[in-house]
């Protein structure tokens, strides 16, 4: 089929290429004129034959908001918009309502696969009406991995990004578990072959996974990961997952802890841990380290309480 794509970055550009290899006609727009097929969103819409389908692949938030609003002003009844970014599912519900009032269809699509999707295919989690999703199935079939799995029509508008949000929350927890396991093994004076241990887990173990494969690639390049700073950003989905858990009164201790661990990674020095250190010194006379110094000896300058 014929498809417009707005946003030709690492994900959008590779998706456009995979679709073209699959025989589809793709007209792409990007702010970078060096990779764009057209000079504007308006020109992209003009180049597409009605009823049009336009896939939005720009950063979540204001960029997506502005792009979908612009499309709502220039598309016609019967056209269809797909949000394939990492938008909040609440925004999808709003966009579906606004576009539906103009006779324009809306589908939200959570996409997983990263830079490997061009060759391996993308896992797709879709929300929208049966009619709109069915219309896009030729595109979905080309983008997803070959075989039975890798695609789900999760439910109505917003459902696709909701399950992608939870998917990313699970990913946070899995990554944190691998990181903590690595730190503990590395700290042991018993284990002398840390990268080899993780490599051995790739076959036959219950924790074998693509994330483990990727960790082993990283360890092969830098066995002690000394070239990296222990700083991890979060792109939003982890926070939204925890927020949704609060709204639905669902306990998510592992996912929540993994999100907070990312916050802790951004602190050169933790104010909370300064409080912990101060309290340990006050109640038990435990050794602490002075700011910029080498630390006190146990009980230094402390009069431990009687209890």
N, C-alpha and C positions, 0 to 999 in steps of 0.2 A: 504494500500500500504506500501511499504518499504521506509523509510526516514532516512537520516542522519541529526543529529543536532549538530552544533558546538556552544558550550556555554550553560552550564547547570546551570546557576545561578538562581535567584529567578523567573525570567520569563521563561527562556529556560527549566529549570528543570521541572517546573509545566506543561509547554506545552507538553514536552515529556511524562509525566505521563498521561495527559489527552488523548493523542493519543494512548498510550498503552492500556488504559482502553477502548478505542474505537475500539480495535482490530488490530491496525496498528503495524508493526514491526519498532521499533526505535533503531538506533545505535547512541549513543551519545559520543561526545568527549568534554572534558574540561581539562583545565590546572591542575585542581585538580585531581590527580589520584584516590582519594577516591570516586569520583562520576562518573568517566569516564568509558565507556565500552571498550575503546580502548586506545592504548598508543600514538597515533599520528593521525594527519589528514590523512596522507598517509594510515595508517591502516584502518581508517574509510572508505575511498574510496575503498580500496581493499575488504572490507567486504560487500559492497553494490553491488547488481546485476545490470548490465546495462539494460536499460538506467537509470542512477542514478538521485536522487533528494537530494540535500543537503541544509538544512536550516541553515543560519548563524544568530546566536543570541548573538552577542558580542557587546560591547560598540561602539557607532558611532565614526567615525574618523579614526585614524591610525590603530586601532585594526581591524576594518571592512575592511579597505583598504588592509592590509596585508593578511587577511584571504581570501578575494576574489581573490587577485592576486595569492596566493598559489594554490587555487582551479583551477584557470585558467591554471596553469602549469601541473596539474596532472589529471584533468577530461578529458573526451573524447567527441567528437562530439555526440550530442544527449542527453548528460547529462544536468541537470538543476540546477541552483543556485537560492535560495530565500534569500533575505536580509530582515530579520524580525526585525532588530534593528531600532533605531531612526535616520537613516541616512538622510543627506541632499539630497533633490530630484535631485540636480545638479550632485551629485556623482552617483546616480542611472543611469542617462543618460550616463555617462562615462563608468560605469561598463557594461551596456547593450551593448554599442558599442564594447568594448574590448572583451567581451565574445562571442558576436555574430560573430565576425570575426574568432573565433575558432570553430564555430558550436555549442556553448554551450548556452543554453537558460538562460534568467534572468528574475526574477520576484521580484518586491519590494512590501513589505507588511507592512503597518503600523498596529501596534497591540496595542489595548487598553484593559484594564481590570485589570492590576496590579496583586497583590497577590490573588485577588478574582477570577481570571480567571479559575483556576483549577476546581472549582465547578460550577461557573456561566457561563463560556464560555468567549471567547475573541471577541471583535469587530475587524473585519479585513477590512482593506482598501488596495486594491491590484492594482498594475500597471503592465502591461505586455501585450503580445499578447494574443489573444483569445485562441490559441492553447496551450500555456504554462499554462495559468490559468486553462483551462479545465482539463488539465492533473493533476493538483494539487487539484481539487475540492474534492476528498475524504478526504484529509487532512483538507481543509478549512471547510467542513461540520462538521467534528468532533470537530474542535477547536472553532467554533463560537457558540453563544448561541442557544438553540433550538428555533424553530419558524422561522418566515419570515424574521426578520431583523438581523442585526449584521454582514452583509457581503456586500461589494460592490466592483465590478470590476470598478475602477474609470476611467481607461483609459490606455494609453500607459505607457511604463517604466518611472518611476518617479512620476506618478500620485498618486500612493498609499501613498507614503511618503509626497507628497505635501498636500493632504487632511488631513493626520494625523498631519502635521505641523500646519495647520489652526485649526484643532480640539484642539490641545494643546494650541494654542493662545487664543481660546475662553475659554478654561479651566482656563487660567491665569486670564482673566477678571472676570469670575464668582467667582473664589476664592477670588480675591481682593474685589469684591463687598460684599461678605459675611463678609470678615474681617473688612471692613470699617463700615458696618452696625452693627457688634458686638461692635466695638469701640464706636460708637455713642450712642448705647443703654446703654452700660456700663457707659458712661460718664453722662448720665441723672440721676438726683436725683429723677425722677418720677418712674423709673422702678426698682423694687426690686427683680424681678425674671427673670434674663437674660437667663439662660439655659432653663427655662421652656418656655420662649417666642419662642426660636428657635425650641424647641420640638413641640410646638403647630403648627408650620408651616409645619410639615411633611405631614399633610393631609388637602386637600381642598384648598390650596393656589396655586397661579400661579408660585411660586418659589420653589415648592417642587421638589426635585431632589436627585440623589444618593450622590452628593456632600453635600447637606444638611443633608442627613442621616449620612454621615461620620463625619460631624461637630458635630452632636448631640452625636455620639459615643465618640468623643474627649471631649466634654463638660461633659459627664457623668463621664468620668475618672478624669477630672480636671476642675471643673466648671468655674474657672477664668483663666485657662490656665497659671497659675503662674509657672508651671514647665518647660515651654518652653521659649526659647529666641526668640525674634521677628526677626529672621534672615531667609531669604528664598533664596536659590540658584535658578538658572535657568539652565535647562539641554540643552539649545540650541534652541529648537523649537520656543520659544517666539521671540528670536532674528531673527531667519530665517523668521518668519511670518512678522515681521515689515520690514525686508529687502525686502521681496517679495512685500509688500504693496508699498514701495517706487518705486520699479522697475515697478510696474503696475499702479502707480499713483492712488492707492485706499486708501482713508482715513480710518485709524484704530485708532481713538482716545482712545477708551476704552482699547483695547489690548495693545497699546503703553504705556499708562499710567500705566497699571498693570505691565508691564516689568520694567519700570523705578522705580516703587515702590519697586520692589525686589532689584534693585541696591541700593536704599536709605536704605533698611533694613540692609545692610552690613556695614554701616558707624556708628562707635561709636559716631562720631561728624561730622556733615555735613559742609564742607567748603562753600557750596552754602548758607546754612542757616546762617553762620557767616556773609557773605556778606549782606544778607537780614537784619540781625539784625543791622549791622553797618549802613546801609542806613536809616533804620527806626529811629535810634538814630540821625543821621545827619540832616535829613530833618524835623523831628517832635519832637525831644527831647524825644522819647519814651524810656521806661526803657529797659535796656539790662542786661544780666548776664555776669559778668566777668568770664574768664576761671578759673575754680577751685574755684570761689567765689559764693556769694549769689545774685549778681546783683546790678545794680544801681537803685537809685530811679528815678522816671520820671523826665527827664530834667537835671539830674546831669551832671555837667561839660560840658554843651552844651549851645551854643549860637544859638538858633533856627534862621533860616533865616527869612527874612521879608515875603517871599512868600512860 
